[in-house]
């Protein structure tokens, strides 16, 4: 499949990632040798050790750090929400953005606990966001592309220019975060109706039926679930869908926050920063990014596998294994935040465990 060539800043980011090639095997091997010198049987800490080598491979540094971390949460509204595909009204998007900023949301609590700064991006929230006093460590980027997308059942969710603008916004946010000296980036989202858009994106890029990749999102009842399926199938029929044109797929059935996440993924990967995905919606964004540039996928860390059925299909397509399986389906980057704790543990093991030589313990024979 020949992928439609992007242009502008997006083309530059895709080219920069392609120039990176594969993971740095020399750095990964050095990290593995150090792990094997620690006072434990080789490989006995399982995926904690794997995380150390993955961090080395992504960054090119056997001693890669994760102490300086930023969580980027992108928010936007979806025209398809008017079709009753969510258990919550659309104005909840704006209300939850204010909750993020004020420090009352789940991701706010976890970000504080895990020493992460939080960047909240208004990519296209339709309702006015209530004014609140930001908690320390929280920054708001107000850069709405429009006041929500169109209903993709009757027209493309956005124009191609808007899709490119959303990705470009994500690239700029990633650049600002990297320039501020971050070691690792995690991503999350908020947007009533966005599991419907993500399901449509995943169906379009994988060729799987909408029903196979669609779950109950916020917890819709049977009737709501049927409305989601109908909306997705209608959107895929009525809009131009070409799996070789992932930006076009975003424009047809995606969301502004999904586009921003595509840009953040690409920007972080291009800067050789580890990128931690959250759940299904961030996975859909990563699938767009990896379709544009396959080198992206091995440089991503999947925090968890959500209960949304499409998420496992996304992770399978990306070829990455989730760290956690906790039946999460909130979004907001809550799963990604929890994964930061595992990354802390992996780096502490690498840096603070004694070696056989330093402890005076006999190594394996």
C-alpha positions as CSV (number, residue, x, y, z in Angstrom):
1,X,0.0,0.0,0.0
2,X,1.4,3.4,-1.0
3,X,0.7,6.0,1.6
4,X,-0.4,9.4,0.4
5,X,2.6,11.8,0.9
6,X,1.9,14.5,3.5
7,X,3.4,18.0,3.2
8,X,4.6,20.9,5.4
9,X,5.5,20.3,9.0
10,X,3.9,16.9,8.9
11,X,6.1,15.8,6.1
12,X,9.2,17.1,7.9
13,X,8.2,15.1,11.1
14,X,7.6,11.9,9.1
15,X,10.9,12.3,7.3
16,X,12.8,12.9,10.6
17,X,11.3,9.8,12.1
18,X,12.2,7.8,9.0
19,X,15.8,9.0,9.4
20,X,15.9,7.5,12.9
21,X,15.5,4.0,11.5
22,X,15.1,1.2,14.0
23,X,15.7,1.3,17.7
24,X,19.3,1.8,18.9
25,X,20.4,-1.8,19.4
26,X,23.8,-0.9,20.7
27,X,22.3,1.2,23.6
28,X,19.7,-1.5,24.2
29,X,22.4,-4.2,24.4
30,X,24.4,-2.1,26.8
31,X,21.4,-1.7,29.1
32,X,20.8,-5.4,28.9
33,X,24.4,-6.2,29.9
34,X,24.1,-3.9,32.9
35,X,20.8,-5.6,33.9
36,X,22.4,-9.0,33.7
37,X,25.2,-7.8,36.1
38,X,22.6,-7.0,38.9
39,X,22.0,-9.4,41.8
40,X,19.3,-11.4,40.2
41,X,18.9,-14.2,37.7
42,X,19.1,-12.7,34.1
43,X,15.6,-11.6,33.0
44,X,14.0,-12.5,36.3
45,X,12.3,-9.0,36.5
46,X,10.5,-9.7,33.2
47,X,8.9,-6.7,31.6
48,X,10.6,-4.2,34.0
49,X,13.9,-5.2,32.4
50,X,12.2,-5.0,29.0
51,X,11.2,-1.4,29.7
52,X,14.8,-0.5,30.5
53,X,16.0,-1.9,27.2
54,X,13.1,-0.2,25.3
55,X,13.9,3.2,26.8
56,X,17.6,2.7,25.8
57,X,16.6,1.7,22.3
58,X,14.3,4.7,21.8
59,X,16.6,7.3,23.3
60,X,20.0,5.9,22.3
61,X,21.0,6.1,26.0
62,X,21.5,3.0,28.2
63,X,20.9,5.4,31.2
64,X,17.7,7.0,29.8
65,X,15.8,8.9,32.5
66,X,12.1,9.4,33.0
67,X,12.0,11.8,35.9
68,X,10.9,14.9,33.9
69,X,7.5,13.9,32.5
70,X,4.6,15.7,30.9
71,X,1.1,14.4,30.2
72,X,-0.7,16.0,27.3
73,X,-4.5,15.7,27.3
74,X,-6.2,16.9,24.1
75,X,-9.9,17.8,24.2
76,X,-12.6,18.4,21.6
77,X,-16.2,17.8,20.8
78,X,-17.8,15.6,18.1
79,X,-20.8,16.4,15.9
80,X,-21.8,12.7,15.9
81,X,-22.5,13.0,19.7
82,X,-25.9,14.5,18.7
83,X,-26.9,11.0,17.6
84,X,-27.1,9.7,21.1
85,X,-23.9,7.7,21.0
86,X,-22.8,8.6,24.5
87,X,-24.3,8.3,27.9
88,X,-23.3,11.9,28.7
89,X,-24.3,15.2,27.1
90,X,-21.8,17.1,24.9
91,X,-21.3,20.0,27.4
92,X,-19.5,17.5,29.7
93,X,-16.4,17.9,27.5
94,X,-16.0,21.6,28.6
95,X,-16.9,20.8,32.2
96,X,-14.3,18.1,32.4
97,X,-11.6,20.3,30.9
98,X,-12.2,22.7,33.7
99,X,-12.0,19.8,36.1
100,X,-8.7,18.8,34.7
101,X,-7.4,22.3,35.1
102,X,-8.8,22.8,38.6
103,X,-7.2,19.5,39.8
104,X,-10.3,17.5,40.5
105,X,-10.2,14.8,37.7
106,X,-8.7,11.4,38.0
107,X,-5.8,12.4,35.7
108,X,-5.2,15.4,37.9
109,X,-4.8,13.3,41.0
110,X,-2.5,10.8,39.2
111,X,-0.4,13.5,37.6
112,X,0.2,15.0,41.0
113,X,1.0,11.6,42.6
114,X,3.4,10.7,39.8
115,X,5.2,14.1,39.6
116,X,4.0,14.9,36.1
117,X,3.2,18.3,34.6
118,X,-0.1,18.4,32.8
119,X,-0.8,20.2,29.5
120,X,-4.5,20.5,28.6
121,X,-5.1,21.3,24.9
122,X,-8.5,22.8,23.8
123,X,-8.4,21.5,20.2
124,X,-12.1,22.2,19.5
125,X,-14.4,22.2,22.6
126,X,-17.9,23.4,21.6
127,X,-19.2,24.8,24.9
128,X,-17.6,27.6,26.9
129,X,-15.1,26.1,29.3
130,X,-15.9,27.3,32.9
131,X,-13.3,29.6,34.3
132,X,-11.2,28.0,37.1
133,X,-7.9,28.7,38.8
134,X,-5.3,26.3,37.4
135,X,-3.6,23.9,39.8
136,X,0.2,24.2,40.0
137,X,1.9,22.2,37.2
138,X,-1.1,22.6,34.8
139,X,-0.9,24.5,31.6
140,X,-3.8,25.2,29.2
141,X,-3.3,25.6,25.4
142,X,-6.4,27.3,23.9
143,X,-6.2,26.6,20.2
144,X,-9.6,25.3,19.0
145,X,-9.6,24.4,15.3
146,X,-13.4,24.9,15.4
147,X,-16.2,24.4,17.9
148,X,-16.4,20.7,17.5
149,X,-16.4,18.6,14.4
150,X,-19.4,18.1,12.0
151,X,-21.6,15.0,12.3
152,X,-19.7,12.6,10.1
153,X,-23.0,10.8,9.3
154,X,-23.9,13.7,6.9
155,X,-20.6,15.2,6.0
156,X,-16.9,14.8,6.7
157,X,-16.0,15.5,10.3
158,X,-13.6,18.2,9.2
159,X,-11.8,19.5,6.1
160,X,-8.4,18.2,5.2
161,X,-7.0,21.6,6.1
162,X,-8.5,21.3,9.6
163,X,-7.1,17.8,10.0
164,X,-3.6,19.1,9.0
165,X,-4.1,22.0,11.4
166,X,-4.9,19.7,14.3
167,X,-1.9,17.6,13.6
168,X,0.2,20.7,13.3
169,X,-1.0,21.9,16.7
170,X,0.0,18.6,18.2
171,X,3.5,18.9,16.6
172,X,3.8,22.4,18.1
173,X,2.8,21.2,21.6
174,X,5.3,18.3,21.4
175,X,8.0,20.7,20.3
176,X,7.3,23.0,23.3
177,X,7.3,20.1,25.7
178,X,10.5,18.7,24.4
179,X,12.2,22.2,24.4
180,X,11.2,22.5,28.1
181,X,13.4,19.5,28.8
182,X,11.0,16.6,29.2
183,X,12.3,13.0,29.4
184,X,9.1,11.2,28.6
185,X,5.6,12.2,27.2
186,X,2.3,10.6,28.0
187,X,-0.9,11.3,26.1
188,X,-4.7,11.2,26.9
189,X,-7.9,12.8,25.7
190,X,-11.4,14.0,26.4
191,X,-14.3,14.4,24.1
192,X,-17.9,13.2,24.4
193,X,-18.5,10.9,21.4
194,X,-14.8,10.2,20.7
195,X,-15.0,6.5,21.1
196,X,-17.4,6.6,18.1
197,X,-14.9,8.6,16.1
198,X,-12.0,6.4,17.2
199,X,-13.9,3.2,16.2
200,X,-14.6,4.7,12.8
201,X,-10.9,5.6,12.3
202,X,-9.8,2.1,13.3
203,X,-12.4,0.4,11.1
204,X,-11.3,2.6,8.2
205,X,-7.5,1.9,8.7
206,X,-7.8,-1.8,9.4
207,X,-10.7,-2.8,7.2
208,X,-12.4,-4.5,10.2
209,X,-16.2,-4.2,10.5
210,X,-17.4,-1.3,12.7
211,X,-19.1,-3.7,15.1
212,X,-15.9,-5.6,15.7
213,X,-14.0,-2.5,16.9
214,X,-16.8,-0.7,18.7
215,X,-17.6,-0.9,22.4
216,X,-19.9,0.9,24.9
217,X,-17.6,3.9,25.6
218,X,-19.0,5.8,28.5
219,X,-21.4,2.9,29.2
220,X,-24.2,3.3,26.8
221,X,-27.2,0.9,27.0
222,X,-28.1,-1.5,24.2
223,X,-30.0,1.1,22.2
224,X,-27.1,3.5,22.5
225,X,-24.7,0.9,21.4
226,X,-26.8,0.2,18.3
227,X,-26.9,3.9,17.5
228,X,-23.0,3.9,17.7
229,X,-22.8,1.0,15.2
230,X,-25.3,2.6,12.8
231,X,-23.5,6.0,13.0
232,X,-20.1,4.4,12.3
233,X,-21.3,2.3,9.4
234,X,-23.1,5.4,7.9
235,X,-20.1,7.6,8.3
236,X,-17.8,5.0,6.6
237,X,-20.2,4.7,3.7
238,X,-20.9,8.4,3.1
239,X,-17.4,9.8,3.5
240,X,-14.2,9.2,1.4
241,X,-12.3,6.4,3.1
242,X,-8.9,5.3,1.9
243,X,-6.6,3.4,4.3
244,X,-3.6,4.7,2.3
245,X,-4.6,8.3,3.2
246,X,-4.6,8.4,7.0
247,X,-5.0,12.2,7.1
248,X,-8.0,11.8,4.9
249,X,-9.4,9.2,7.3
250,X,-8.9,11.6,10.2
251,X,-10.8,14.3,8.2
252,X,-13.6,12.0,7.3
253,X,-14.5,10.5,10.6
254,X,-12.0,11.6,13.2
255,X,-11.8,14.3,15.9
256,X,-9.7,17.4,16.5
257,X,-8.3,15.9,19.7
258,X,-7.3,12.8,17.8
259,X,-5.5,14.9,15.2
260,X,-3.6,16.7,18.0
261,X,-2.6,13.4,19.5
262,X,-1.3,12.3,16.1
263,X,1.0,15.4,16.1
264,X,2.1,14.9,19.7
265,X,3.0,11.2,18.9
266,X,5.0,12.2,15.8
267,X,6.7,15.1,17.5
268,X,7.8,13.1,20.6
269,X,9.0,10.2,18.5
270,X,11.0,12.5,16.1
271,X,12.7,14.0,19.2
272,X,13.6,10.5,20.5
273,X,11.4,10.8,23.5
274,X,9.5,7.8,24.8
275,X,5.8,8.2,24.2
276,X,3.3,6.5,26.5
277,X,-0.1,5.8,25.0
278,X,-3.3,5.6,27.1
279,X,-6.3,3.8,25.8
280,X,-8.4,3.3,22.7
281,X,-8.6,6.9,21.4
282,X,-4.8,7.5,21.8
283,X,-4.3,4.1,20.1
284,X,-6.4,5.3,17.2
285,X,-4.2,8.4,16.9
286,X,-1.1,6.2,17.1
287,X,-2.4,4.0,14.3
288,X,-2.8,7.1,12.1
289,X,0.8,8.1,13.0
290,X,2.2,4.7,12.4
291,X,0.4,4.4,9.1
292,X,2.1,7.6,8.0
293,X,5.5,6.3,9.2
294,X,5.9,2.7,10.3
295,X,9.1,3.5,12.3
296,X,6.8,5.1,14.9
297,X,5.2,1.9,16.3
298,X,8.3,0.3,18.0
299,X,9.0,3.6,19.7
300,X,5.7,3.7,21.6
301,X,4.9,2.3,25.0
302,X,1.3,0.9,25.5
303,X,0.3,1.6,29.0
304,X,-2.7,-0.8,29.1
305,X,-5.4,-2.5,27.1
306,X,-8.8,-1.0,27.7
307,X,-12.2,-2.8,27.7
308,X,-13.0,-1.2,24.3
309,X,-12.8,-4.2,21.9
310,X,-11.1,-2.1,19.2
311,X,-8.1,-1.4,21.4
312,X,-6.7,-4.9,21.2
313,X,-6.9,-4.8,17.5
314,X,-5.1,-1.5,17.5
315,X,-2.3,-2.8,19.7
316,X,-2.0,-5.9,17.5
317,X,-1.7,-3.8,14.4
318,X,1.0,-1.6,16.1
319,X,2.8,-4.7,17.3
320,X,3.1,-3.5,20.9
321,X,2.2,-5.3,24.1
322,X,0.3,-3.4,26.9
323,X,1.9,-3.2,30.3
324,X,-1.4,-3.3,32.3
325,X,-4.8,-4.9,32.1
326,X,-7.0,-3.2,34.7
327,X,-10.4,-3.0,32.9
328,X,-9.9,0.7,32.4
329,X,-12.1,2.7,30.1
330,X,-12.0,6.3,31.5
331,X,-9.4,7.8,29.2
332,X,-7.8,11.1,30.2
333,X,-4.4,9.4,30.2
334,X,-5.2,7.6,33.5
335,X,-3.7,4.3,32.2
336,X,-0.7,6.2,30.8
337,X,-0.1,7.8,34.2
338,X,-0.1,4.5,36.0
339,X,2.5,3.2,33.5
340,X,4.8,6.0,34.5
341,X,4.9,4.4,37.9
342,X,6.2,1.2,36.3
343,X,8.7,3.1,34.3
344,X,9.9,4.7,37.6
345,X,10.3,1.2,39.1
346,X,12.3,-0.1,36.1
347,X,14.7,2.8,36.1
348,X,15.2,2.5,39.9
349,X,16.0,-1.2,39.5
350,X,18.5,-0.3,36.8
351,X,20.2,2.5,38.8
352,X,20.0,1.4,42.5
353,X,20.3,-2.4,42.6
354,X,23.7,-3.7,43.5
355,X,25.8,-5.7,41.0
356,X,27.2,-9.1,41.8
357,X,30.7,-7.5,41.9
358,X,29.7,-4.5,44.2
359,X,27.8,-6.8,46.6
360,X,30.4,-9.5,46.7
361,X,27.9,-12.1,45.6
362,X,28.9,-15.0,43.3
363,X,27.3,-14.7,39.9
364,X,25.8,-17.5,37.8
365,X,28.3,-20.3,37.1
